Amino acid sequence: MEYFAGIQHILSTTPKRVIANYIAWRLVQGFSPFLPPTAREPFYQFKANQTGMFNSPPPDRWEDCVTLSVIMMDMPVGKLFVEHFFERERAMAKMHELTGFLKGEFIKQLRVLDWMDESTRRRAVEKAGMIEYKNGFPDVLFNDTWMDEHWGILIKPKEYLLHLTIRIKLARYAEELMRLDQPLDRSMWYQSPAQVDAYYAPNNNEMIFPAGIMQFPFLTLGVPNYITYGMVGAVIGHEVSHAFDDQGGRYDELGNLNDWWDTETAEKFTEKTRCFVRQYGSVKVAEAGIHLNGQLSLGENIADNGGVKTAFNAYKAWRANTSEEEPALPGFQNFTSEQMFFLAYANNKLLFIKPSPDNHTELFNY
């Protein structure tokens, strides 16, 4: 409600010409990647200045086309990717194993929380048990009838990219509007299987792990499980932890925005999150001379900590259920499998950040 009150104040006190110019700018900005260089290059220069990547050249046109195709033609591109670049059987089997052990361990952790009352605990366990894990791609991807019905867009010879983009967007918007008066279809995917991403959707209580991320170097088939659970398992655990963080915890097992927490339990949860706020708020970014904002990053910090804990417990549960011997990696023979788990987890967090004359201190508020 604070947002709506604030935007109402802005709209009522800002000159109409400024608002009109802003709307026009946002429209042009949104279509800039599809336009000729005279509009496209200033857009990417603006983005470079906004993010501090001052010397980054605009991507080649073909790179834009690949990115935009994955976004706008999500399922046709996803089908091509799955057909030609995805080891379906092995990758899906490994993800089934991972999600099975992580789901079991996550529920075990909920059952022993000492600050959660029994009524809330039952709802939490029910919600965790009802999380749907969508791995790889949707079943309809290879249904030609469905694909023709939803993606039978005629490509016109010599059509401008902008015009084609607008036609595709209009078709997608029309389809979304048609779904408003229909029952919720929980089997739907809202992202391309080719996308390199993973996320938890609280409004559907589902975890999506597209085929695009189920490949090297993230999911590497055939490597020891201490690597797989440390890298992939921790990400699954991270995303599932969002179901119970300061935002996702507001949704129930059906994905409805619903206050299902007992008041006292909710207060205890808030109290426990304060240590995360203090801990992360004390981290100083020396190059920028400021501290991280522990409150705004709270949900991600909860998910990071909960995710790696769940993944580690899931890995130990897998080891207890198998007689399989895991080989040591060359040069790491003196490390235990538990140590290798955390090395793999840390390796997944590595970043290369260049120093910049402009520290963009406002970015550290997020």
MARSEBA-59652 format. One record per residue (C-alpha): y, x, z. Coordinates in steps of 0.02 Angstrom, whole numbers. Layout:
<pts>
(pt (Y; X; Z))
...
</pts>
This chain:
<pts>
(pt (0; 0; 0))
(pt (117; 146; 32))
(pt (96; 198; -149))
(pt (142; 25; -216))
(pt (292; 15; -100))
(pt (347; 186; -159))
(pt (325; 150; -344))
(pt (418; -14; -324))
(pt (564; 81; -247))
(pt (564; 208; -390))
(pt (558; 73; -524))
(pt (699; -26; -445))
(pt (816; 124; -419))
(pt (783; 226; -576))
(pt (887; 191; -733))
(pt (789; 95; -864))
(pt (826; 227; -995))
(pt (744; 360; -886))
(pt (590; 251; -861))
(pt (580; 214; -1048))
(pt (595; 399; -1089))
(pt (459; 441; -964))
(pt (340; 311; -1038))
(pt (375; 378; -1213))
(pt (346; 556; -1155))
(pt (180; 511; -1073))
(pt (125; 424; -1233))
(pt (168; 575; -1340))
(pt (92; 693; -1213))
(pt (-71; 596; -1213))
(pt (-88; 606; -1402))
(pt (-20; 784; -1422))
(pt (-191; 867; -1450))
(pt (-214; 754; -1603))
(pt (-45; 793; -1681))
(pt (18; 931; -1799))
(pt (71; 1100; -1726))
(pt (253; 1045; -1704))
(pt (198; 927; -1564))
(pt (33; 1007; -1514))
(pt (97; 1182; -1473))
(pt (240; 1126; -1356))
(pt (112; 1019; -1264))
(pt (0; 1168; -1229))
(pt (150; 1275; -1183))
(pt (199; 1142; -1058))
(pt (22; 1141; -986))
(pt (22; 1332; -975))
(pt (185; 1332; -877))
(pt (123; 1191; -767))
(pt (-36; 1285; -718))
(pt (35; 1461; -712))
(pt (-68; 1521; -863))
(pt (88; 1579; -954))
(pt (10; 1690; -1087))
(pt (-133; 1574; -1133))
(pt (-132; 1537; -1320))
(pt (-163; 1357; -1376))
(pt (-347; 1324; -1412))
(pt (-401; 1325; -1593))
(pt (-408; 1155; -1676))
(pt (-598; 1160; -1681))
(pt (-603; 1185; -1491))
(pt (-495; 1032; -1469))
(pt (-609; 934; -1585))
(pt (-764; 981; -1484))
(pt (-682; 935; -1319))
(pt (-611; 772; -1384))
(pt (-775; 724; -1469))
(pt (-870; 743; -1305))
(pt (-741; 632; -1218))
(pt (-713; 498; -1350))
(pt (-884; 494; -1435))
(pt (-976; 525; -1273))
(pt (-1146; 449; -1313))
(pt (-1166; 503; -1497))
(pt (-1120; 681; -1450))
(pt (-1231; 670; -1297))
(pt (-1377; 616; -1405))
(pt (-1354; 765; -1521))
(pt (-1345; 883; -1372))
(pt (-1501; 813; -1288))
(pt (-1598; 816; -1452))
(pt (-1558; 997; -1495))
(pt (-1512; 1093; -1338))
(pt (-1594; 1012; -1187))
(pt (-1767; 1052; -1117))
(pt (-1797; 874; -1067))
(pt (-1967; 877; -982))
(pt (-1945; 1036; -879))
(pt (-1764; 1006; -830))
(pt (-1792; 824; -782))
(pt (-1947; 870; -680))
(pt (-1849; 1003; -585))
(pt (-1705; 883; -550))
(pt (-1828; 751; -489))
(pt (-1898; 878; -366))
(pt (-1725; 932; -308))
(pt (-1655; 758; -282))
(pt (-1814; 703; -193))
(pt (-1805; 841; -62))
(pt (-1617; 828; -42))
(pt (-1622; 640; -20))
(pt (-1757; 656; 113))
(pt (-1662; 790; 209))
(pt (-1497; 697; 198))
(pt (-1575; 543; 276))
(pt (-1656; 650; 412))
(pt (-1485; 720; 457))
(pt (-1411; 546; 470))
(pt (-1549; 491; 588))
(pt (-1506; 624; 718))
(pt (-1316; 618; 718))
(pt (-1267; 603; 902))
(pt (-1095; 528; 870))
(pt (-1149; 380; 762))
(pt (-1195; 213; 840))
(pt (-1359; 130; 790))
(pt (-1283; -10; 686))
(pt (-1179; 110; 582))
(pt (-1327; 230; 571))
(pt (-1438; 94; 496))
(pt (-1306; 56; 365))
(pt (-1282; 241; 328))
(pt (-1469; 269; 306))
(pt (-1478; 115; 195))
(pt (-1333; 179; 90))
(pt (-1411; 352; 73))
(pt (-1577; 274; 24))
(pt (-1494; 167; -109))
(pt (-1398; 308; -194))
(pt (-1453; 309; -375))
(pt (-1478; 481; -451))
(pt (-1439; 478; -636))
(pt (-1501; 640; -709))
(pt (-1492; 702; -888))
(pt (-1451; 552; -995))
(pt (-1462; 361; -999))
(pt (-1617; 275; -1067))
(pt (-1518; 188; -1204))
(pt (-1469; 354; -1283))
(pt (-1615; 345; -1406))
(pt (-1603; 157; -1435))
(pt (-1538; 152; -1615))
(pt (-1495; -33; -1605))
(pt (-1387; -6; -1451))
(pt (-1307; 149; -1526))
(pt (-1261; 58; -1688))
(pt (-1193; -90; -1592))
(pt (-1081; 14; -1480))
(pt (-1040; 162; -1591))
(pt (-1046; 97; -1769))
(pt (-871; 160; -1805))
(pt (-837; 187; -1990))
(pt (-759; 356; -2028))
(pt (-633; 338; -2169))
(pt (-614; 481; -2295))
(pt (-456; 586; -2269))
(pt (-406; 483; -2117))
(pt (-282; 567; -2002))
(pt (-357; 625; -1837))
(pt (-225; 528; -1740))
(pt (-268; 365; -1830))
(pt (-455; 390; -1801))
(pt (-422; 427; -1618))
(pt (-321; 268; -1596))
(pt (-458; 164; -1679))
(pt (-590; 238; -1564))
(pt (-483; 212; -1410))
(pt (-447; 31; -1458))
(pt (-632; -2; -1482))
(pt (-672; 74; -1312))
(pt (-534; -24; -1224))
(pt (-593; -186; -1305))
(pt (-770; -154; -1244))
(pt (-708; -119; -1068))
(pt (-609; -281; -1067))
(pt (-762; -378; -1126))
(pt (-858; -314; -974))
(pt (-734; -388; -851))
(pt (-817; -560; -851))
(pt (-995; -493; -858))
(pt (-1113; -445; -716))
(pt (-1103; -263; -665))
(pt (-1223; -157; -767))
(pt (-1276; -17; -649))
(pt (-1372; 72; -786))
(pt (-1211; 116; -878))
(pt (-1151; 294; -893))
(pt (-964; 327; -899))
(pt (-975; 508; -956))
(pt (-1061; 602; -1096))
(pt (-1232; 679; -1060))
(pt (-1161; 835; -1144))
(pt (-1026; 853; -1012))
(pt (-1037; 1004; -896))
(pt (-1000; 909; -737))
(pt (-1077; 823; -586))
(pt (-1002; 687; -477))
(pt (-1033; 548; -352))
(pt (-961; 377; -397))
(pt (-929; 280; -234))
(pt (-896; 114; -321))
(pt (-1074; 117; -391))
(pt (-1155; 222; -254))
(pt (-1229; 338; -383))
(pt (-1243; 523; -417))
(pt (-1225; 580; -598))
(pt (-1294; 747; -656))
(pt (-1276; 757; -847))
(pt (-1388; 860; -960))
(pt (-1239; 972; -999))
(pt (-1246; 1053; -827))
(pt (-1436; 1056; -819))
(pt (-1448; 1221; -914))
(pt (-1416; 1408; -897))
(pt (-1325; 1482; -805))
(pt (-1317; 1337; -683))
(pt (-1492; 1264; -687))
(pt (-1604; 1406; -745))
(pt (-1783; 1352; -771))
(pt (-1916; 1472; -711))
(pt (-1814; 1564; -579))
(pt (-1864; 1564; -394))
(pt (-1817; 1407; -300))
(pt (-1704; 1500; -179))
(pt (-1587; 1519; -328))
(pt (-1607; 1341; -390))
(pt (-1580; 1262; -219))
(pt (-1436; 1380; -178))
(pt (-1345; 1341; -339))
(pt (-1397; 1169; -401))
(pt (-1456; 1097; -236))
(pt (-1292; 1138; -150))
(pt (-1195; 1048; -286))
(pt (-1307; 894; -272))
(pt (-1284; 900; -84))
(pt (-1096; 919; -105))
(pt (-1081; 767; -217))
(pt (-1195; 659; -109))
(pt (-1095; 709; 46))
(pt (-946; 624; -36))
(pt (-1035; 459; 2))
(pt (-989; 486; 185))
(pt (-826; 584; 180))
(pt (-653; 517; 222))
(pt (-644; 426; 54))
(pt (-823; 385; -2))
(pt (-869; 325; 172))
(pt (-758; 173; 145))
(pt (-883; 103; 17))
(pt (-1045; 19; 67))
(pt (-1221; 36; -4))
(pt (-1177; -79; -152))
(pt (-1018; 15; -195))
(pt (-902; -116; -122))
(pt (-745; -64; -28))
(pt (-799; -122; 143))
(pt (-760; -73; 322))
(pt (-940; -52; 380))
(pt (-912; 82; 512))
(pt (-909; 38; 697))
(pt (-733; 68; 765))
(pt (-789; 194; 896))
(pt (-897; 288; 770))
(pt (-753; 294; 646))
(pt (-640; 366; 782))
(pt (-771; 498; 825))
(pt (-786; 543; 641))
(pt (-598; 563; 627))
(pt (-597; 671; 783))
(pt (-733; 783; 713))
(pt (-642; 804; 548))
(pt (-493; 879; 638))
(pt (-586; 1043; 660))
(pt (-603; 1052; 470))
(pt (-417; 1018; 450))
(pt (-374; 1156; 575))
(pt (-500; 1281; 506))
(pt (-451; 1264; 324))
(pt (-268; 1243; 366))
(pt (-273; 1414; 449))
(pt (-326; 1499; 286))
(pt (-179; 1595; 219))
(pt (-160; 1635; 35))
(pt (-80; 1806; 56))
(pt (-19; 1819; -124))
(pt (76; 1655; -107))
(pt (127; 1676; 74))
(pt (70; 1500; 121))
(pt (-77; 1412; 202))
(pt (-199; 1291; 123))
(pt (-173; 1106; 161))
(pt (-325; 1063; 267))
(pt (-288; 877; 269))
(pt (-276; 851; 81))
(pt (-432; 956; 49))
(pt (-531; 871; 189))
(pt (-652; 774; 78))
(pt (-699; 928; -23))
(pt (-719; 1035; 133))
(pt (-834; 906; 213))
(pt (-936; 899; 54))
(pt (-947; 1089; 39))
(pt (-1012; 1109; 216))
(pt (-1127; 958; 212))
(pt (-1191; 1003; 39))
(pt (-1248; 1179; 78))
(pt (-1326; 1123; 243))
(pt (-1425; 985; 158))
(pt (-1478; 1100; 16))
(pt (-1537; 1235; 137))
(pt (-1639; 1109; 237))
(pt (-1709; 1039; 74))
(pt (-1760; 1215; 20))
(pt (-1849; 1244; 186))
(pt (-1936; 1076; 167))
(pt (-1994; 1125; -7))
(pt (-2062; 1290; 59))
(pt (-2156; 1198; 196))
(pt (-2239; 1088; 64))
(pt (-2296; 1224; -56))
(pt (-2408; 1376; -60))
(pt (-2310; 1447; -206))
(pt (-2254; 1628; -185))
(pt (-2076; 1663; -239))
(pt (-2050; 1834; -318))
(pt (-1907; 1946; -263))
(pt (-1772; 1987; -388))
(pt (-1760; 2169; -446))
(pt (-1647; 2263; -326))
(pt (-1657; 2127; -193))
(pt (-1831; 2163; -124))
(pt (-1763; 2189; 52))
(pt (-1684; 2017; 62))
(pt (-1772; 1864; 133))
(pt (-1782; 1704; 32))
(pt (-1659; 1624; 153))
(pt (-1534; 1764; 123))
(pt (-1560; 1747; -64))
(pt (-1521; 1561; -51))
(pt (-1349; 1599; 20))
(pt (-1318; 1740; -104))
(pt (-1354; 1617; -245))
(pt (-1239; 1489; -164))
(pt (-1099; 1618; -148))
(pt (-1125; 1675; -327))
(pt (-1092; 1497; -384))
(pt (-921; 1504; -300))
(pt (-858; 1662; -384))
(pt (-691; 1649; -472))
(pt (-579; 1772; -562))
(pt (-397; 1733; -525))
(pt (-257; 1832; -606))
(pt (-99; 1869; -507))
(pt (56; 1783; -574))
(pt (242; 1811; -549))
(pt (256; 1625; -509))
(pt (141; 1580; -365))
(pt (154; 1393; -395))
(pt (145; 1361; -209))
(pt (142; 1173; -236))
(pt (-34; 1189; -308))
(pt (-102; 1244; -139))
(pt (-61; 1073; -66))
(pt (-217; 1004; -151))
</pts>
